[in-house]
């Protein structure tokens, strides 16, 4: 995903909306998703982004299964 692309903008909007407390259903509606599972991809990506950021500042602190040690 390239920064500045429409897809990146949608991801940024969805992540920001979820982080500020918007419901998954409201975000799904705003994005035009018929299935909540599609919108839930954004929360999974957010978790991966947080794990990656943690690993950058604390190398070796995240287990291979994604659990923080």
C-alpha positions as CSV (number, residue, x, y, z in Angstrom):
1,X,0.0,0.0,0.0
2,X,1.5,3.3,-1.1
3,X,1.1,6.4,1.2
4,X,-1.2,8.9,-0.3
5,X,-3.2,6.4,-2.3
6,X,-7.0,6.2,-1.9
7,X,-6.6,2.8,-0.2
8,X,-4.1,4.2,2.3
9,X,-6.5,7.1,3.0
10,X,-9.4,4.6,3.7
11,X,-7.2,2.6,6.0
12,X,-6.1,5.8,7.8
13,X,-9.7,7.0,8.2
14,X,-10.9,3.6,9.5
15,X,-8.0,3.2,12.0
16,X,-8.5,6.7,13.3
17,X,-12.3,6.3,13.6
18,X,-11.8,3.0,15.5
19,X,-9.2,4.5,17.8
20,X,-11.4,7.4,18.7
21,X,-14.2,5.0,19.7
22,X,-16.4,4.8,16.7
23,X,-18.2,1.5,16.5
24,X,-17.2,-1.2,14.1
25,X,-20.6,-1.0,12.5
26,X,-20.4,2.8,12.0
27,X,-17.0,2.5,10.4
28,X,-18.2,-0.4,8.2
29,X,-21.1,1.8,7.0
30,X,-18.9,4.7,6.3
31,X,-16.6,2.5,4.2
32,X,-19.5,0.8,2.4
33,X,-18.7,-2.6,3.8
34,X,-21.6,-5.0,3.8
35,X,-19.8,-7.5,6.1
36,X,-18.2,-6.6,9.4
37,X,-15.5,-9.1,8.8
38,X,-14.2,-6.9,6.0
39,X,-13.9,-3.9,8.4
40,X,-12.3,-6.1,11.1
41,X,-9.3,-6.4,8.8
42,X,-8.5,-2.8,10.0
43,X,-8.3,-3.9,13.6
44,X,-6.1,-6.8,12.8
45,X,-3.7,-4.5,10.8
46,X,-3.7,-2.1,13.8
47,X,-2.6,-4.9,16.1
48,X,0.2,-5.9,13.7
49,X,1.3,-2.3,13.4
50,X,1.5,-2.0,17.2
51,X,3.5,-5.2,17.5
52,X,5.9,-4.1,14.7
53,X,6.4,-0.7,16.5
54,X,7.1,-2.4,19.8
55,X,9.6,-4.7,18.1
56,X,11.4,-1.7,16.6
57,X,11.9,-0.2,20.1
58,X,12.4,-3.4,22.0
59,X,14.0,-6.0,19.6
60,X,13.3,-9.6,20.6
61,X,10.5,-8.7,23.0
62,X,7.7,-10.2,20.9
63,X,7.4,-14.0,20.6
64,X,7.0,-15.6,17.2
65,X,3.3,-16.1,17.8
66,X,2.8,-12.3,18.3
67,X,2.5,-12.5,22.1
68,X,4.5,-9.8,24.0
69,X,7.0,-11.5,26.3
